[in-house]
C-alpha cells in the first residue's frame, strides 16, 4: 500500500513539475516580447531626444527655437492676462 501512495505522490509531483515548466516557458516568452517592446520604445525615445532634445525644444542649429519659445511664452502670458477679467468666473471654478 505504501508503495502505491508513493507512486501517486511522485506522479503528482511530476505533473506539477510539467505545469511549472509550461508556465516558465510562457513567462519567458512574455519577457522576450516585453524586452523587444522596450528596445523599440527606447530607440523611439532616442530618436525623439535627438530631434527635440531632452528639454522638449526642437534642436535647430541657428538657435531660432529658443527665441521663438521665449516670444511665444511672452505672448501666452499677455493673452492670458487680457482674457482673465472676462473669464474670471470660469477660471475660478476650474481651480476649485
VOBATI-373136 format. One record per residue (C-alpha): y, x, z; residue in three letters. Coordinates in steps of 0.2 Angstrom, whole numbers, plus 5000, padded with zeros to 4 digits. Example, Ala and Ser with C-alpha at 12.3 -4.5 7.8 and 13.67 -1.06 7.14 Angstrom:
BEGIN
497850625039Ala499550685036Ser
REM end
This chain:
BEGIN
500050005000Unk501250145004Unk501050224988Unk501450064979Unk503050044989Unk503550224985Unk503250194966Unk504350044966Unk505650144976Unk505550284963Unk505650164949Unk507250084956Unk508050254958Unk507650294941Unk508350134934Unk509950164945Unk510050344938Unk509950274920Unk511350144924Unk512450284931Unk512150394916Unk512650254905Unk514250224915Unk514650404914Unk514450404895Unk515650254894Unk516950344906Unk516850504896Unk517150404880Unk518650314888Unk519350484895Unk519250564877Unk520150414870Unk521450424883Unk521650614880Unk521850584862Unk523250454865Unk524050564877Unk524150704864Unk524850584852Unk526150524864Unk526650704869Unk526850754851Unk527950604848Unk528950644863Unk529150824857Unk529750764840Unk531050644849Unk531550784860Unk531850904846Unk532850764837Unk533850694851Unk533750824864Unk533250794882Unk534850714887Unk534750574874Unk536150634862Unk535750674845Unk535750854841Unk536950894827Unk537451074824Unk539351054822Unk539550964839Unk540250794832Unk539050694843Unk539750754859Unk541450704853Unk540850534847Unk539950504863Unk541450534873Unk542650424862Unk541350284862Unk541150284881Unk543050284882Unk543150134870Unk541750044880Unk542750064896Unk544349994888Unk543349854880Unk542549814897Unk544249824906Unk545049704894Unk543649574895Unk543449574914Unk544849454918Unk544149324905Unk542349344911Unk542749374929Unk541649224935Unk540149264924Unk540149444929Unk540149404947Unk538649284945Unk537749414936Unk537949534950Unk537349414963Unk
REM end
